[in-house]
Amino acid sequence: MNKDIATPIRTRAILERYGFSFKKSLGQNFLIDTNILQRIVDFAEIGEDTGTIEIGPGIGALTEQLARNSKKVVAFEIDQRLLPILSDTLSPYENVKIIHKDVLEADVQAVIDQEFAGMDDLMVVANLPYYVTTPIIMKLLEEQLPIRGIVVMLQKEVANRISASPGTKEYGSLSIAIQYYTHAETVMIVPKTVFVPQPNVDSAVIRLTRREKPAVLVKDENFFFQVTRSSFAQRRKTILNNLTSQLPDGKQKKEEILSALSAADIEPTRRGETLSLEEFGRLSDELYTYFH
Ligand code: SAM
């Protein structure tokens, strides 16, 4: 087997050979610990029939482990300077394709159709650039891609918010947006020491397993998300106060909001952070008629 890319010595040698300088603005913190990488691959349950999509391969540390275990890997990398490095470090692997593109601009569904035709088991696996973690995850979920799930490294604080339960201080509109589409778990906490350069924050790995259908069935998804975001606009306020101040013409529609809360069996004095996804679903369906 080829020597691992993700060791401190090999990584340093690659960076020196190419005179590579990290761009903080692109969230470049590279992993130098193969044990962590193997655990990520295990959590993602990558097998020989799996097609894997990676975001931000860097110098190929994770890509290499994915290539050894997957049928095929397609990786999106925004930084052109990494392309010659990747074609060198990943040259032993014939099942890897690098796409030079900002993943937020990419037509991922078209890439799936083209690169993974006939493959049923698709996973997204990444050590995400931390400056765009949430937009990337939300894009992948909102586009309803035919993937089994997403296993990604990100800031521990964001991981905690994503997998939070109602009634905790981390629970908010991000927890709801992601748990609506997936079953979310934090599966590993990762120390700063396994990266070069070391990030300022602690990291964690989350596993998002796509639900066959959303966690709650609602009349209008966009309105459901609008209601949840409004309910957390000011965390110390009651749900009634947040909804009246945030929903369009909310102040004039206070009586209607009160009726909807009562029909959904939710006390107007409760705070958004205590409501489950089911309660938000009921509430947004009751509010829907008054706002459409
Ligand atoms: N996968 C490598 C590893 O684990 O060592 C590198 C991970 S590093 C945290 C994030 C990578 O994402 C960098 O290579 C960076 O250039 C790339 N990147 C940043 N923003 C991106 C974007 N919008 N689309 C695609 N890649 C991006």
Residues whose N, C-alpha, C, O or C-beta is under 5 A from the ligand:
A	BS01	SAM	L26 G27 Q28 N29 F30 L31 I55 G56 P57 G58 I59 A61 L62 F76 E77 I78 D79 K101 D102 V103 L104 N127 L128 P129
